[in-house]
Amino acid sequence: MSENVKEDLESLLARVTERRRELLTGVVNRRTRHFCMVLEDLFDPHNISAVIRTAEVFGLQDVHIIEEDNAYSVNKSILKGSYKWMSLYLYKKRMLCMEKLRAKGYKIAVASTNTTNSVLDLDLSQPTAFYLGSEFHGNHPDTLAHADYEFKLPQYGITESMNVSVAGGVLMTYLDVYMQKEGREKFLLPPAERDALLRDWLDRHVNGIENNSPIVRVEA
């Protein structure tokens, strides 16, 4: 941990109650970036917000939002404050998002109704970014063409697909079961990332979200 992060962290910890300190420390110790969610040009901001809220509940730290066709606006009534504890990345170009994820070592897995591969067939030991596409058209052809994997969720009915926010919740349930089975401690944040994230959380809690936004617009 750098001296600046250490000093900031110690100062902020001293400004919160013991109960809040234990809560945030316990949660950050269970966070993971092994999996992340990518939402590509979803039309309904309610769906985006629902996936973000579910990701927070399951301990996935990062959600990447592509808004090449449809801009995203924060819906606080759906998020219920969950985005305060998240890292949200917004992109105007879908290929920039994929380039950034690959540079971080992620495999790209894209939801598709045109594949026989189940999410259960993927090698989940690798860091993986899971793409969910728009409500009307699914993922963009360029995204599908450059993906490492296409996958679908197990389903046994006649209806072709689920609502995208429901699909996100089902997907994250499978991912959580995998991590629990393998030992969630294998997928946790490195100490330096964990401490930097805890500092950000404490700063937002103590000083407000305005000067330390969880939303980052990625331009290049």
N, C-alpha and C positions, 0 to 999 in steps of 0.2 A: 504494500500500500504506500503511495506517495505521502510525503509529509503533509502536503496541503489537504489531501483527502482525509488523512488521519485526524488532523486538527479540526477540520470542518465536521467530521463525523462525531468526534468527542464533544464538540461544542453543541451540536444539535441534539445529541442523545441526552445531554444535561437539561435540555429545555422541554422534554416531554415526560409524561407520567411513566411510572414503571410498567403499568399495564400496556400502554401504547408501545413502549420500547420492546417489551416481550412479544407483543403481537407482530410488529413489523419485522423484528429480527427472526422470529420463527417462520414467517412467510417467505422472506427473502432467502432463507436457508433452503427452501424447497423449490425455488424458481429454476426454470430450465430454458435454454436456448437451443437444445438439441433438435427440437421441432419448432417450426413457426408456421403461421398461417399467412397466406397471400390472397387478398380479395381483389379480383380483376374486374374493374368497371361494373360493379354492382349498381343497379339502378335505384334500389330502395335503401335509403340511409338507415332505416330501421333494421334491415338485415345485417348491414355492416356493424352497427352498434351492438346487435345481439351476439354476433360472433366475437367481437372484442370482449364483451362482458363474460362470455363463456370461456374464452381463452384465459382471462384473469382467474376465473374460478379454478381452472385446471392447472394453473401455474405456468402457462406458456407466456414468456415475457414479451415477445415481439409479434406484432401484426404489421404486415406490409400492405398498403392500399394503393392500387393502381387506379388512377382517375384520368386516363387518357381520353375516355369518352364521357364519363360521368363524374362530376366533381363530388367530393365528400364533404359533408358538414356535420359537425359534432352534434349528436342528439342526446342531450343530457338526461332526458326523461327515460330513455332506454338504457343508457350506460350506467345510471345510478352511481356515479362517481368512480366506476371501475377503471376508467382510462387514466385516472390520477396515478395508478400503480403500474401502468403499462408503458411500453416503448412503441410508438406508432410512427411508421415511416410512410410518407406520401410521395408518389411518383407521377409525373405527367407522361412518362414514356415507359411502356411495358418492358422493352428490352433493357432499359437502364436498370430496372428492378432486378431482372434476371441476372444481369452482369454483376451487380452488387452482391446478390445472394451466392452466386458461384464463387466470387472472390473470397467469401467468408467460409467456403467449403461445403455449401449445401448442395445436395442433389435436388432436382426439381421434379416433383410429382404432381401431375395435373389430373383433376377429376374429369372423367369422360364417360359418357354412356355408350361409347363405341369401342369399348375394350372388354375383354374377359378377365383381365387382371384385377383381383381383389386387393384391397389395401392390406389384407392379411398375407398376400404373396410378396410384399415388398421387403427389402432388407432394411429394417428399421434401426439397425445398429449404426447406420450412417446418418449424420445430420441431414434432415430432410425438410424442405419447404413445400408445404401442401397448398396448391392453388385451387381456389373455388371461383368459378366463372359467373358471368352475369345471369340474371334470372331468365332472360329471354334467349340468349345465344350461347351460353356456356363460355368456355375459355376461347380466346382469339386463336385463329389458325396459326399465327406466328408463334404463339406460346406453345401450342401442341407440337408444332414442328421442331421446337428446340428443347422439349422436355426430355428428361432422362427416363421417366416412367409415366404411363397413363394408368389410372386406377379407378375403380368404382367401389362403393360400399356394398357389402352383402345385403341383398333384399330378395324377397320371395313372393311379392305380390305382382299385380298386373301394371300398376302405375309405374311409369318409366323412371321418375326421379322424385326426390324429396325437395321441400323448400330448402333454399340454400343455407339459412341459419340453422335449421334442424339438421341438415347434412353436416354442418360444421360441428355441432354438438355431438352427433353420433361418431364422427371421425375422431374427435378429441377423446371420446370415451375409449375407443380402441387404442389410441396412443397411450392413454393413461394406464390401461390394463397391461400393455406391453412393458411400460417402464416399471410398473409395480412388480411384474413377474421377473424382470431382469435385475431389479434392484435400483430404485430411483436414485440412490446415491451416485450411480455411474453417470448420471445425466445432469448433475447440478452445475451451477455457475462456478467458475474459478474464483478463489478468494478476492482477487482484485476487482473483478466485475461485480461480485456480490456487494463488496463494501462501497463501491461507487454508486451502485443502484440504491443501496440503503441510504446513503447520503442524499441522493436526489429525492427519495420518498420523504425523508425527514424534512428536507427543505420545503417541499410542497406542503407538507402538513403544517409546518411552523409558520412559513412566510407566504403561503399561497401559491397557486399554480401559475400565476401570471408571468413570473420572472424565471420559471424553470419548467417550461412546457414539455409534456410528454410527447408532443407531436413535432416531428422533424420532417421538413420538406427537403427531399433529396433532389438536387438539381443536376449533379454531375458526379 
